Amino acid sequence: MPSLYTRDLAERQRARWLKEYADTRLADGLLRRLFYQRSIRRRVFDELPEEGVITQALEA
């Protein structure tokens, strides 16, 4: 199986930065805000989503 990180230091640093960005910023906006509001609140808690939170997440 090929390595996820290359031997080139600059490319390896960029890959690690992208992974960290996806784990923090993207996950916060997509999963914690949008997915929770549109799916979890409605299906698990039988609550309406907060449209303001959804709009803010989409704009950010």
C-alpha distance matrix in Angstrom:
0.0 3.8 6.6 9.1 11.9 12.9 15.0 18.1 20.1 21.8 18.8 17.2 20.6 20.9 17.6 18.9 22.3 21.1 19.3 22.5 24.7 23.0 23.3 26.9 28.8 27.2 26.9 30.5 31.8 29.9 29.4 32.2 34.8 34.2 32.5 34.8 37.8 37.2 35.7 36.1 39.7 40.8 39.2 39.1 42.2 44.2 44.8 45.0 42.4 43.8 43.9 44.5 41.2 39.4 41.2 40.5 36.8 36.7 38.8 36.7
3.8 0.0 3.8 6.5 8.7 9.3 11.6 14.4 16.7 18.2 15.2 13.9 17.4 17.7 14.7 16.3 19.6 18.6 17.3 20.6 22.6 21.3 22.0 25.5 27.2 25.8 25.9 29.4 30.6 29.0 28.9 31.6 34.1 33.6 32.2 34.6 37.6 37.0 35.9 36.5 39.9 41.2 39.8 39.9 42.7 44.7 45.1 44.9 42.2 43.2 43.1 43.4 40.2 38.4 40.0 39.1 35.5 35.3 37.0 34.9
6.6 3.8 0.0 3.8 5.4 6.8 9.2 12.1 13.7 15.4 12.6 10.7 14.1 14.8 11.8 13.0 16.5 16.0 14.6 17.6 19.9 19.0 19.5 22.8 24.7 23.7 23.8 27.2 28.7 27.4 27.3 29.8 32.3 32.2 31.0 33.2 36.2 36.0 35.0 35.4 38.7 40.3 39.1 38.9 41.6 43.7 43.9 43.8 40.9 41.7 41.7 41.7 38.4 36.9 38.4 37.3 33.6 33.7 35.3 32.9
9.1 6.5 3.8 0.0 3.8 6.7 9.9 11.8 12.9 13.8 10.7 8.8 11.8 11.9 8.5 9.9 13.2 12.3 11.0 14.2 16.3 15.3 16.0 19.3 21.0 20.0 20.3 23.6 25.0 23.8 23.9 26.4 28.8 28.7 27.7 30.0 32.8 32.7 31.9 32.4 35.6 37.2 36.3 36.2 38.7 40.8 40.7 40.5 37.5 38.2 38.1 38.1 34.8 33.3 34.7 33.5 29.9 30.0 31.5 29.1
11.9 8.7 5.4 3.8 0.0 3.8 6.7 8.3 9.1 10.4 7.7 5.4 8.8 9.6 7.0 8.3 11.7 11.7 11.1 13.8 16.0 15.9 16.7 19.5 21.2 20.7 21.4 24.4 25.9 25.2 25.5 27.7 30.0 30.2 29.6 31.8 34.5 34.7 34.2 34.6 37.6 39.4 38.8 38.5 40.8 43.0 42.7 42.4 39.2 39.5 39.4 39.0 35.7 34.5 35.7 34.1 30.7 30.9 32.0 29.3
12.9 9.3 6.8 6.7 3.8 0.0 3.8 5.4 7.5 9.1 6.6 5.7 9.5 10.3 8.8 10.8 13.7 13.9 14.1 16.7 18.6 18.8 20.0 22.6 23.9 23.5 24.5 27.5 28.7 28.1 28.8 31.0 33.1 33.2 32.8 35.1 37.7 37.7 37.4 37.9 40.9 42.7 42.1 42.0 44.3 46.4 46.0 45.5 42.3 42.5 42.1 41.7 38.5 37.2 38.1 36.6 33.2 33.2 34.0 31.4
15.0 11.6 9.2 9.9 6.7 3.8 0.0 3.8 6.1 8.9 7.9 7.0 10.3 12.1 11.5 12.8 15.6 16.6 16.8 18.9 21.0 21.7 22.7 25.0 26.4 26.4 27.5 30.2 31.6 31.3 31.9 33.9 36.0 36.4 36.0 38.2 40.8 41.1 40.8 41.1 44.0 46.0 45.4 45.2 47.4 49.6 49.1 48.7 45.4 45.5 45.2 44.6 41.4 40.3 41.1 39.3 36.1 36.2 36.9 34.1
18.1 14.4 12.1 11.8 8.3 5.4 3.8 0.0 3.8 5.7 5.5 6.1 8.7 10.1 10.6 12.3 14.3 15.5 16.6 18.4 20.0 21.2 22.6 24.4 25.5 25.7 27.2 29.7 30.8 30.8 31.8 33.7 35.6 35.9 36.0 38.2 40.6 40.9 40.9 41.5 44.2 46.1 45.9 45.7 47.8 49.9 49.1 48.5 45.0 44.9 44.4 43.5 40.5 39.4 39.9 38.0 35.0 34.9 35.2 32.5
20.1 16.7 13.7 12.9 9.1 7.5 6.1 3.8 0.0 3.8 5.5 5.1 6.1 8.6 9.9 10.5 12.2 14.3 15.3 16.5 18.3 20.0 21.0 22.5 23.6 24.4 25.8 28.0 29.4 29.8 30.7 32.2 34.1 34.9 35.1 37.0 39.4 40.1 40.2 40.5 43.0 45.2 45.1 44.8 46.6 48.8 48.0 47.3 43.9 43.5 43.1 42.0 38.9 38.1 38.6 36.5 33.6 33.9 34.0 31.0
21.8 18.2 15.4 13.8 10.4 9.1 8.9 5.7 3.8 0.0 3.8 5.4 5.1 6.2 8.7 10.0 10.5 12.4 14.3 15.4 16.4 18.4 20.0 21.1 21.7 22.4 24.4 26.4 27.4 27.9 29.2 30.8 32.3 33.0 33.5 35.6 37.7 38.3 38.8 39.3 41.6 43.8 44.0 43.8 45.5 47.6 46.5 45.6 42.0 41.5 40.8 39.6 36.7 35.8 36.0 33.9 31.2 31.2 31.1 28.2
18.8 15.2 12.6 10.7 7.7 6.6 7.9 5.5 5.5 3.8 0.0 3.8 5.4 5.1 6.2 8.6 9.8 10.5 12.3 14.2 15.2 16.4 18.3 20.0 20.6 20.6 22.5 25.0 25.8 25.9 27.2 29.1 30.7 31.0 31.3 33.6 35.7 36.1 36.4 37.1 39.6 41.5 41.5 41.6 43.5 45.4 44.5 43.6 40.1 39.8 39.2 38.2 35.3 34.2 34.5 32.7 29.7 29.6 29.8 27.1
17.2 13.9 10.7 8.8 5.4 5.7 7.0 6.1 5.1 5.4 3.8 0.0 3.8 5.4 5.1 6.2 8.6 9.9 10.6 12.4 14.2 15.4 16.5 18.4 19.7 20.0 21.3 23.8 25.1 25.2 26.0 27.8 29.7 30.3 30.3 32.3 34.8 35.3 35.3 35.7 38.3 40.4 40.2 40.0 41.9 44.1 43.3 42.7 39.3 39.2 38.8 38.0 34.8 33.8 34.6 32.6 29.5 29.8 30.3 27.4
20.6 17.4 14.1 11.8 8.8 9.5 10.3 8.7 6.1 5.1 5.4 3.8 0.0 3.8 5.4 5.1 6.2 8.7 9.9 10.6 12.2 14.2 15.3 16.5 17.6 18.5 20.0 22.0 23.4 24.0 25.0 26.4 28.2 29.1 29.5 31.3 33.5 34.4 34.7 34.9 37.3 39.6 39.7 39.3 41.0 43.2 42.1 41.5 38.0 37.5 37.2 36.0 32.9 32.2 32.8 30.5 27.6 28.2 28.3 25.2
20.9 17.7 14.8 11.9 9.6 10.3 12.1 10.1 8.6 6.2 5.1 5.4 3.8 0.0 3.8 5.4 5.0 6.2 8.6 9.8 10.4 12.2 14.1 15.3 15.7 16.2 18.2 20.3 21.2 21.7 23.1 24.7 26.2 26.7 27.3 29.4 31.5 32.1 32.6 33.2 35.5 37.6 37.9 37.8 39.4 41.4 40.3 39.3 35.8 35.3 34.7 33.6 30.6 29.7 30.1 28.0 25.1 25.3 25.4 22.5
17.6 14.7 11.8 8.5 7.0 8.8 11.5 10.6 9.9 8.7 6.2 5.1 5.4 3.8 0.0 3.8 5.4 5.1 6.2 8.6 9.8 10.6 12.2 14.3 15.2 15.1 16.6 19.2 20.3 20.2 21.2 23.1 24.9 25.3 25.4 27.6 29.9 30.3 30.5 31.0 33.6 35.6 35.6 35.5 37.4 39.4 38.5 37.8 34.4 34.3 33.9 33.1 30.0 28.9 29.7 27.9 24.7 24.8 25.6 22.7
18.9 16.3 13.0 9.9 8.3 10.8 12.8 12.3 10.5 10.0 8.6 6.2 5.1 5.4 3.8 0.0 3.8 5.5 5.1 6.2 8.5 9.9 10.5 12.2 13.9 14.5 15.5 17.8 19.4 19.8 20.3 21.8 23.9 24.8 24.9 26.6 29.1 29.9 30.0 30.1 32.5 34.9 34.8 34.4 36.1 38.4 37.5 37.0 33.7 33.4 33.4 32.4 29.1 28.4 29.4 27.3 24.2 24.9 25.6 22.5
22.3 19.6 16.5 13.2 11.7 13.7 15.6 14.3 12.2 10.5 9.8 8.6 6.2 5.0 5.4 3.8 0.0 3.8 5.4 5.1 6.1 8.6 9.8 10.6 11.4 12.5 14.2 16.0 17.3 18.2 19.2 20.4 22.1 23.1 23.8 25.5 27.6 28.6 29.1 29.3 31.5 33.9 34.2 33.9 35.3 37.5 36.2 35.5 32.0 31.4 31.1 29.9 26.7 26.2 26.8 24.5 21.6 22.3 22.6 19.4
21.1 18.6 16.0 12.3 11.7 13.9 16.6 15.5 14.3 12.4 10.5 9.9 8.7 6.2 5.1 5.5 3.8 0.0 3.8 5.4 5.0 6.1 8.5 9.9 10.2 10.2 12.2 14.5 15.3 15.6 16.9 18.7 20.2 20.7 21.2 23.3 25.4 26.0 26.5 27.1 29.4 31.4 31.8 31.8 33.3 35.3 34.1 33.3 29.7 29.4 28.9 28.1 25.0 23.9 24.7 22.8 19.6 19.9 20.6 17.7
19.3 17.3 14.6 11.0 11.1 14.1 16.8 16.6 15.3 14.3 12.3 10.6 9.9 8.6 6.2 5.1 5.4 3.8 0.0 3.8 5.4 5.1 6.1 8.6 10.2 10.0 10.7 13.5 15.0 14.9 15.4 17.2 19.3 20.0 19.9 21.7 24.3 25.0 25.0 25.2 27.7 29.9 29.9 29.6 31.4 33.5 32.7 32.2 28.9 28.9 28.8 28.2 24.8 23.9 25.2 23.4 20.0 20.7 21.9 19.0
22.5 20.6 17.6 14.2 13.8 16.7 18.9 18.4 16.5 15.4 14.2 12.4 10.6 9.8 8.6 6.2 5.1 5.4 3.8 0.0 3.8 5.4 5.0 6.1 8.2 9.3 9.9 11.8 13.9 14.6 15.0 16.0 18.1 19.5 19.7 21.0 23.5 24.7 25.0 24.8 27.0 29.5 29.8 29.2 30.6 32.9 31.8 31.4 28.0 27.6 27.8 26.8 23.4 23.0 24.2 22.0 18.8 20.1 21.0 17.7
24.7 22.6 19.9 16.3 16.0 18.6 21.0 20.0 18.3 16.4 15.2 14.2 12.2 10.4 9.8 8.5 6.1 5.0 5.4 3.8 0.0 3.8 5.5 5.3 5.5 6.6 8.5 10.0 11.2 12.3 13.5 14.6 16.0 17.2 18.0 19.6 21.6 22.7 23.5 23.7 25.6 28.0 28.7 28.4 29.6 31.7 30.3 29.5 25.9 25.3 25.1 23.9 20.7 20.2 21.0 18.8 15.7 16.8 17.4 14.1
23.0 21.3 19.0 15.3 15.9 18.8 21.7 21.2 20.0 18.4 16.4 15.4 14.2 12.2 10.6 9.9 8.6 6.1 5.1 5.4 3.8 0.0 3.8 5.6 6.0 4.8 6.1 8.9 9.9 9.9 10.9 12.7 14.4 15.0 15.3 17.2 19.4 20.2 20.6 21.0 23.3 25.4 25.8 25.7 27.3 29.2 28.1 27.4 23.9 23.8 23.7 23.1 19.8 18.8 20.1 18.4 14.9 15.7 17.1 14.4
23.3 22.0 19.5 16.0 16.7 20.0 22.7 22.6 21.0 20.0 18.3 16.5 15.3 14.1 12.2 10.5 9.8 8.5 6.1 5.0 5.5 3.8 0.0 3.8 6.5 6.4 5.4 8.0 10.4 10.5 10.2 11.4 13.9 15.2 15.0 16.3 18.9 20.1 20.1 19.8 22.2 24.7 24.8 24.2 25.7 28.0 27.1 26.9 23.6 23.6 24.0 23.4 19.8 19.3 21.2 19.3 15.8 17.4 19.0 16.0
26.9 25.5 22.8 19.3 19.5 22.6 25.0 24.4 22.5 21.1 20.0 18.4 16.5 15.3 14.3 12.2 10.6 9.9 8.6 6.1 5.3 5.6 3.8 0.0 3.8 5.8 5.4 6.0 8.7 10.2 10.3 10.4 12.4 14.4 15.0 15.7 18.0 19.8 20.2 19.8 21.6 24.4 25.0 24.3 25.2 27.6 26.2 25.8 22.4 21.8 22.3 21.2 17.6 17.7 19.3 16.9 13.8 15.9 17.0 13.7
28.8 27.2 24.7 21.0 21.2 23.9 26.4 25.5 23.6 21.7 20.6 19.7 17.6 15.7 15.2 13.9 11.4 10.2 10.2 8.2 5.5 6.0 6.5 3.8 0.0 3.8 5.6 5.2 6.4 8.6 10.0 10.2 11.1 12.7 14.2 15.3 16.9 18.5 19.7 19.8 21.2 23.8 24.9 24.6 25.3 27.3 25.5 24.6 21.0 20.1 20.0 18.7 15.4 15.2 16.2 13.8 10.8 12.6 13.4 10.0
27.2 25.8 23.7 20.0 20.7 23.5 26.4 25.7 24.4 22.4 20.6 20.0 18.5 16.2 15.1 14.5 12.5 10.2 10.0 9.3 6.6 4.8 6.4 5.8 3.8 0.0 3.8 5.4 5.2 5.8 7.8 9.3 10.1 10.7 11.8 13.7 15.3 16.3 17.3 17.9 19.7 21.9 22.8 22.9 24.1 25.7 24.2 23.2 19.6 19.2 18.9 18.3 15.1 14.0 15.3 13.6 10.1 11.1 12.8 10.1
26.9 25.9 23.8 20.3 21.4 24.5 27.5 27.2 25.8 24.4 22.5 21.3 20.0 18.2 16.6 15.5 14.2 12.2 10.7 9.9 8.5 6.1 5.4 5.4 5.6 3.8 0.0 3.8 5.5 5.3 5.1 6.6 8.7 9.7 9.9 11.3 13.6 14.8 15.2 15.2 17.3 19.7 20.2 20.0 21.3 23.3 22.1 21.6 18.3 18.3 18.7 18.4 14.8 14.0 16.2 14.7 11.1 12.8 15.0 12.6
30.5 29.4 27.2 23.6 24.4 27.5 30.2 29.7 28.0 26.4 25.0 23.8 22.0 20.3 19.2 17.8 16.0 14.5 13.5 11.8 10.0 8.9 8.0 6.0 5.2 5.4 3.8 0.0 3.8 5.8 5.8 5.0 6.5 8.8 9.9 10.3 12.2 14.2 15.1 14.8 16.1 18.9 20.0 19.5 20.1 22.2 20.5 19.9 16.5 15.9 16.5 15.7 12.0 12.1 14.1 12.1 8.9 11.6 13.4 10.8
31.8 30.6 28.7 25.0 25.9 28.7 31.6 30.8 29.4 27.4 25.8 25.1 23.4 21.2 20.3 19.4 17.3 15.3 15.0 13.9 11.2 9.9 10.4 8.7 6.4 5.2 5.5 3.8 0.0 3.8 6.0 6.0 5.3 6.5 8.8 10.0 10.9 12.4 14.1 14.6 15.6 17.9 19.5 19.7 20.2 21.7 19.7 18.5 14.8 14.1 13.9 13.2 9.9 9.1 10.8 9.2 5.6 7.8 9.9 7.8
29.9 29.0 27.4 23.8 25.2 28.1 31.3 30.8 29.8 27.9 25.9 25.2 24.0 21.7 20.2 19.8 18.2 15.6 14.9 14.6 12.3 9.9 10.5 10.2 8.6 5.8 5.3 5.8 3.8 0.0 3.8 6.0 5.8 5.1 6.2 8.6 10.0 10.5 11.7 12.8 14.5 16.3 17.3 17.9 19.1 20.3 18.9 17.7 14.3 14.5 14.3 14.6 11.4 9.6 11.9 11.4 7.6 8.6 11.7 10.4
29.4 28.9 27.3 23.9 25.5 28.8 31.9 31.8 30.7 29.2 27.2 26.0 25.0 23.1 21.2 20.3 19.2 16.9 15.4 15.0 13.5 10.9 10.2 10.3 10.0 7.8 5.1 5.8 6.0 3.8 0.0 3.7 5.6 5.8 4.8 6.4 9.0 10.0 10.0 10.2 12.4 14.6 15.2 15.2 16.6 18.3 17.4 16.9 13.8 14.6 15.3 15.8 12.3 11.2 14.2 13.7 10.2 11.9 14.9 13.6
32.2 31.6 29.8 26.4 27.7 31.0 33.9 33.7 32.2 30.8 29.1 27.8 26.4 24.7 23.1 21.8 20.4 18.7 17.2 16.0 14.6 12.7 11.4 10.4 10.2 9.3 6.6 5.0 6.0 6.0 3.7 0.0 3.8 6.3 6.2 5.6 8.0 10.3 10.7 9.9 11.2 14.1 15.2 14.6 15.2 17.3 15.9 15.7 12.6 12.8 14.1 14.2 10.4 10.5 13.6 12.5 9.6 12.3 14.9 13.4
34.8 34.1 32.3 28.8 30.0 33.1 36.0 35.6 34.1 32.3 30.7 29.7 28.2 26.2 24.9 23.9 22.1 20.2 19.3 18.1 16.0 14.4 13.9 12.4 11.1 10.1 8.7 6.5 5.3 5.8 5.6 3.8 0.0 3.8 5.9 5.5 5.9 8.4 10.1 10.1 10.5 13.1 15.0 15.0 15.1 16.6 14.5 13.5 10.0 9.7 10.5 10.5 6.9 6.7 9.9 9.2 6.6 9.3 12.0 11.1
34.2 33.6 32.2 28.7 30.2 33.2 36.4 35.9 34.9 33.0 31.0 30.3 29.1 26.7 25.3 24.8 23.1 20.7 20.0 19.5 17.2 15.0 15.2 14.4 12.7 10.7 9.7 8.8 6.5 5.1 5.8 6.3 3.8 0.0 3.8 5.5 5.2 5.9 8.1 9.5 10.3 11.9 13.7 14.6 15.2 16.0 14.2 12.7 9.2 9.8 9.7 10.8 7.9 5.8 9.1 9.7 6.9 8.1 11.5 11.6
32.5 32.2 31.0 27.7 29.6 32.8 36.0 36.0 35.1 33.5 31.3 30.3 29.5 27.3 25.4 24.9 23.8 21.2 19.9 19.7 18.0 15.3 15.0 15.0 14.2 11.8 9.9 9.9 8.8 6.2 4.8 6.2 5.9 3.8 0.0 3.8 5.5 5.3 5.5 6.8 8.9 10.3 11.1 12.0 13.4 14.4 13.6 12.8 10.0 11.7 12.4 14.0 11.1 9.2 12.7 13.4 10.6 11.6 15.2 15.0
34.8 34.6 33.2 30.0 31.8 35.1 38.2 38.2 37.0 35.6 33.6 32.3 31.3 29.4 27.6 26.6 25.5 23.3 21.7 21.0 19.6 17.2 16.3 15.7 15.3 13.7 11.3 10.3 10.0 8.6 6.4 5.6 5.5 5.5 3.8 0.0 3.8 5.7 5.5 4.7 6.1 8.6 9.8 9.7 10.4 12.1 11.0 10.9 8.4 10.0 11.8 13.2 10.2 9.6 13.4 13.7 11.5 13.4 16.6 16.3
37.8 37.6 36.2 32.8 34.5 37.7 40.8 40.6 39.4 37.7 35.7 34.8 33.5 31.5 29.9 29.1 27.6 25.4 24.3 23.5 21.6 19.4 18.9 18.0 16.9 15.3 13.6 12.2 10.9 10.0 9.0 8.0 5.9 5.2 5.5 3.8 0.0 3.8 5.8 6.2 5.5 7.4 9.9 10.7 10.5 11.1 9.1 8.0 4.8 6.5 8.2 10.1 7.7 7.0 10.7 11.8 10.4 12.0 15.1 15.5
37.2 37.0 36.0 32.7 34.7 37.7 41.1 40.9 40.1 38.3 36.1 35.3 34.4 32.1 30.3 29.9 28.6 26.0 25.0 24.7 22.7 20.2 20.1 19.8 18.5 16.3 14.8 14.2 12.4 10.5 10.0 10.3 8.4 5.9 5.3 5.7 3.8 0.0 3.8 6.5 6.6 6.6 8.7 10.7 11.3 11.1 9.8 8.3 5.9 8.6 9.1 11.9 10.3 8.1 11.6 13.5 11.8 12.4 15.9 16.8
35.7 35.9 35.0 31.9 34.2 37.4 40.8 40.9 40.2 38.8 36.4 35.3 34.7 32.6 30.5 30.0 29.1 26.5 25.0 25.0 23.5 20.6 20.1 20.2 19.7 17.3 15.2 15.1 14.1 11.7 10.0 10.7 10.1 8.1 5.5 5.5 5.8 3.8 0.0 3.8 5.8 5.5 5.9 7.8 9.6 9.8 9.8 9.6 8.3 11.5 12.7 15.4 13.4 11.7 15.2 16.8 14.8 15.5 19.1 19.6
36.1 36.5 35.4 32.4 34.6 37.9 41.1 41.5 40.5 39.3 37.1 35.7 34.9 33.2 31.0 30.1 29.3 27.1 25.2 24.8 23.7 21.0 19.8 19.8 19.8 17.9 15.2 14.8 14.6 12.8 10.2 9.9 10.1 9.5 6.8 4.7 6.2 6.5 3.8 0.0 3.8 5.5 5.3 5.2 6.9 8.4 8.8 9.8 8.9 11.8 14.0 16.2 13.8 13.1 16.9 17.8 15.9 17.4 20.8 20.8
39.7 39.9 38.7 35.6 37.6 40.9 44.0 44.2 43.0 41.6 39.6 38.3 37.3 35.5 33.6 32.5 31.5 29.4 27.7 27.0 25.6 23.3 22.2 21.6 21.2 19.7 17.3 16.1 15.6 14.5 12.4 11.2 10.5 10.3 8.9 6.1 5.5 6.6 5.8 3.8 0.0 3.8 5.8 5.7 5.0 6.1 5.2 6.5 6.2 9.0 11.8 14.1 12.3 12.2 15.8 16.9 15.7 17.5 20.5 20.9
40.8 41.2 40.3 37.2 39.4 42.7 46.0 46.1 45.2 43.8 41.5 40.4 39.6 37.6 35.6 34.9 33.9 31.4 29.9 29.5 28.0 25.4 24.7 24.4 23.8 21.9 19.7 18.9 17.9 16.3 14.6 14.1 13.1 11.9 10.3 8.6 7.4 6.6 5.5 5.5 3.8 0.0 3.8 5.9 5.9 4.6 4.9 5.7 6.6 10.3 12.4 15.4 14.2 13.4 16.8 18.6 17.6 18.6 21.8 22.7
39.2 39.8 39.1 36.3 38.8 42.1 45.4 45.9 45.1 44.0 41.5 40.2 39.7 37.9 35.6 34.8 34.2 31.8 29.9 29.8 28.7 25.8 24.8 25.0 24.9 22.8 20.2 20.0 19.5 17.3 15.2 15.2 15.0 13.7 11.1 9.8 9.9 8.7 5.9 5.3 5.8 3.8 0.0 3.8 6.0 5.5 7.8 9.4 10.3 13.9 15.9 18.9 17.3 16.3 19.9 21.6 20.0 21.0 24.5 25.1
39.1 39.9 38.9 36.2 38.5 42.0 45.2 45.7 44.8 43.8 41.6 40.0 39.3 37.8 35.5 34.4 33.9 31.8 29.6 29.2 28.4 25.7 24.2 24.3 24.6 22.9 20.0 19.5 19.7 17.9 15.2 14.6 15.0 14.6 12.0 9.7 10.7 10.7 7.8 5.2 5.7 5.9 3.8 0.0 3.8 5.8 8.1 10.8 11.6 14.7 17.4 19.8 17.9 17.6 21.3 22.4 20.8 22.4 25.7 25.8
42.2 42.7 41.6 38.7 40.8 44.3 47.4 47.8 46.6 45.5 43.5 41.9 41.0 39.4 37.4 36.1 35.3 33.3 31.4 30.6 29.6 27.3 25.7 25.2 25.3 24.1 21.3 20.1 20.2 19.1 16.6 15.2 15.1 15.2 13.4 10.4 10.5 11.3 9.6 6.9 5.0 5.9 6.0 3.8 0.0 3.8 5.4 8.8 10.2 12.9 16.0 18.2 16.7 17.0 20.6 21.6 20.6 22.5 25.5 25.7
44.2 44.7 43.7 40.8 43.0 46.4 49.6 49.9 48.8 47.6 45.4 44.1 43.2 41.4 39.4 38.4 37.5 35.3 33.5 32.9 31.7 29.2 28.0 27.6 27.3 25.7 23.3 22.2 21.7 20.3 18.3 17.3 16.6 16.0 14.4 12.1 11.1 11.1 9.8 8.4 6.1 4.6 5.5 5.8 3.8 0.0 3.8 6.9 9.4 12.5 15.2 18.0 17.1 17.0 20.3 21.9 21.3 22.7 25.6 26.4
44.8 45.1 43.9 40.7 42.7 46.0 49.1 49.1 48.0 46.5 44.5 43.3 42.1 40.3 38.5 37.5 36.2 34.1 32.7 31.8 30.3 28.1 27.1 26.2 25.5 24.2 22.1 20.5 19.7 18.9 17.4 15.9 14.5 14.2 13.6 11.0 9.1 9.8 9.8 8.8 5.2 4.9 7.8 8.1 5.4 3.8 0.0 3.8 6.4 9.0 11.9 14.5 13.9 14.2 17.3 18.8 18.6 20.2 22.9 23.8
45.0 44.9 43.8 40.5 42.4 45.5 48.7 48.5 47.3 45.6 43.6 42.7 41.5 39.3 37.8 37.0 35.5 33.3 32.2 31.4 29.5 27.4 26.9 25.8 24.6 23.2 21.6 19.9 18.5 17.7 16.9 15.7 13.5 12.7 12.8 10.9 8.0 8.3 9.6 9.8 6.5 5.7 9.4 10.8 8.8 6.9 3.8 0.0 3.8 6.5 8.7 11.7 11.8 11.7 14.3 16.4 16.5 17.6 20.2 21.5
42.4 42.2 40.9 37.5 39.2 42.3 45.4 45.0 43.9 42.0 40.1 39.3 38.0 35.8 34.4 33.7 32.0 29.7 28.9 28.0 25.9 23.9 23.6 22.4 21.0 19.6 18.3 16.5 14.8 14.3 13.8 12.6 10.0 9.2 10.0 8.4 4.8 5.9 8.3 8.9 6.2 6.6 10.3 11.6 10.2 9.4 6.4 3.8 0.0 3.8 5.9 8.8 8.3 8.0 10.9 12.8 12.7 14.0 16.6 17.8
43.8 43.2 41.7 38.2 39.5 42.5 45.5 44.9 43.5 41.5 39.8 39.2 37.5 35.3 34.3 33.4 31.4 29.4 28.9 27.6 25.3 23.8 23.6 21.8 20.1 19.2 18.3 15.9 14.1 14.5 14.6 12.8 9.7 9.8 11.7 10.0 6.5 8.6 11.5 11.8 9.0 10.3 13.9 14.7 12.9 12.5 9.0 6.5 3.8 0.0 3.8 5.5 5.5 6.6 8.9 10.3 11.1 12.8 14.7 15.8
43.9 43.1 41.7 38.1 39.4 42.1 45.2 44.4 43.1 40.8 39.2 38.8 37.2 34.7 33.9 33.4 31.1 28.9 28.8 27.8 25.1 23.7 24.0 22.3 20.0 18.9 18.7 16.5 13.9 14.3 15.3 14.1 10.5 9.7 12.4 11.8 8.2 9.1 12.7 14.0 11.8 12.4 15.9 17.4 16.0 15.2 11.9 8.7 5.9 3.8 0.0 3.8 5.4 5.0 6.1 8.5 9.8 10.5 12.2 14.2
44.5 43.4 41.7 38.1 39.0 41.7 44.6 43.5 42.0 39.6 38.2 38.0 36.0 33.6 33.1 32.4 29.9 28.1 28.2 26.8 23.9 23.1 23.4 21.2 18.7 18.3 18.4 15.7 13.2 14.6 15.8 14.2 10.5 10.8 14.0 13.2 10.1 11.9 15.4 16.2 14.1 15.4 18.9 19.8 18.2 18.0 14.5 11.7 8.8 5.5 3.8 0.0 3.8 5.4 5.1 6.1 8.5 9.9 10.6 12.2
41.2 40.2 38.4 34.8 35.7 38.5 41.4 40.5 38.9 36.7 35.3 34.8 32.9 30.6 30.0 29.1 26.7 25.0 24.8 23.4 20.7 19.8 19.8 17.6 15.4 15.1 14.8 12.0 9.9 11.4 12.3 10.4 6.9 7.9 11.1 10.2 7.7 10.3 13.4 13.8 12.3 14.2 17.3 17.9 16.7 17.1 13.9 11.8 8.3 5.5 5.4 3.8 0.0 3.8 5.5 5.2 6.1 8.6 10.0 10.6
39.4 38.4 36.9 33.3 34.5 37.2 40.3 39.4 38.1 35.8 34.2 33.8 32.2 29.7 28.9 28.4 26.2 23.9 23.9 23.0 20.2 18.8 19.3 17.7 15.2 14.0 14.0 12.1 9.1 9.6 11.2 10.5 6.7 5.8 9.2 9.6 7.0 8.1 11.7 13.1 12.2 13.4 16.3 17.6 17.0 17.0 14.2 11.7 8.0 6.6 5.0 5.4 3.8 0.0 3.8 5.5 5.2 6.2 8.6 10.0
41.2 40.0 38.4 34.7 35.7 38.1 41.1 39.9 38.6 36.0 34.5 34.6 32.8 30.1 29.7 29.4 26.8 24.7 25.2 24.2 21.0 20.1 21.2 19.3 16.2 15.3 16.2 14.1 10.8 11.9 14.2 13.6 9.9 9.1 12.7 13.4 10.7 11.6 15.2 16.9 15.8 16.8 19.9 21.3 20.6 20.3 17.3 14.3 10.9 8.9 6.1 5.1 5.5 3.8 0.0 3.8 5.5 5.2 6.2 8.6
40.5 39.1 37.3 33.5 34.1 36.6 39.3 38.0 36.5 33.9 32.7 32.6 30.5 28.0 27.9 27.3 24.5 22.8 23.4 22.0 18.8 18.4 19.3 16.9 13.8 13.6 14.7 12.1 9.2 11.4 13.7 12.5 9.2 9.7 13.4 13.7 11.8 13.5 16.8 17.8 16.9 18.6 21.6 22.4 21.6 21.9 18.8 16.4 12.8 10.3 8.5 6.1 5.2 5.5 3.8 0.0 3.8 5.5 5.2 6.1
36.8 35.5 33.6 29.9 30.7 33.2 36.1 35.0 33.6 31.2 29.7 29.5 27.6 25.1 24.7 24.2 21.6 19.6 20.0 18.8 15.7 14.9 15.8 13.8 10.8 10.1 11.1 8.9 5.6 7.6 10.2 9.6 6.6 6.9 10.6 11.5 10.4 11.8 14.8 15.9 15.7 17.6 20.0 20.8 20.6 21.3 18.6 16.5 12.7 11.1 9.8 8.5 6.1 5.2 5.5 3.8 0.0 3.8 5.5 5.2
36.7 35.3 33.7 30.0 30.9 33.2 36.2 34.9 33.9 31.2 29.6 29.8 28.2 25.3 24.8 24.9 22.3 19.9 20.7 20.1 16.8 15.7 17.4 15.9 12.6 11.1 12.8 11.6 7.8 8.6 11.9 12.3 9.3 8.1 11.6 13.4 12.0 12.4 15.5 17.4 17.5 18.6 21.0 22.4 22.5 22.7 20.2 17.6 14.0 12.8 10.5 9.9 8.6 6.2 5.2 5.5 3.8 0.0 3.8 5.5
38.8 37.0 35.3 31.5 32.0 34.0 36.9 35.2 34.0 31.1 29.8 30.3 28.3 25.4 25.6 25.6 22.6 20.6 21.9 21.0 17.4 17.1 19.0 17.0 13.4 12.8 15.0 13.4 9.9 11.7 14.9 14.9 12.0 11.5 15.2 16.6 15.1 15.9 19.1 20.8 20.5 21.8 24.5 25.7 25.5 25.6 22.9 20.2 16.6 14.7 12.2 10.6 10.0 8.6 6.2 5.2 5.5 3.8 0.0 3.8
36.7 34.9 32.9 29.1 29.3 31.4 34.1 32.5 31.0 28.2 27.1 27.4 25.2 22.5 22.7 22.5 19.4 17.7 19.0 17.7 14.1 14.4 16.0 13.7 10.0 10.1 12.6 10.8 7.8 10.4 13.6 13.4 11.1 11.6 15.0 16.3 15.5 16.8 19.6 20.8 20.9 22.7 25.1 25.8 25.7 26.4 23.8 21.5 17.8 15.8 14.2 12.2 10.6 10.0 8.6 6.1 5.2 5.5 3.8 0.0
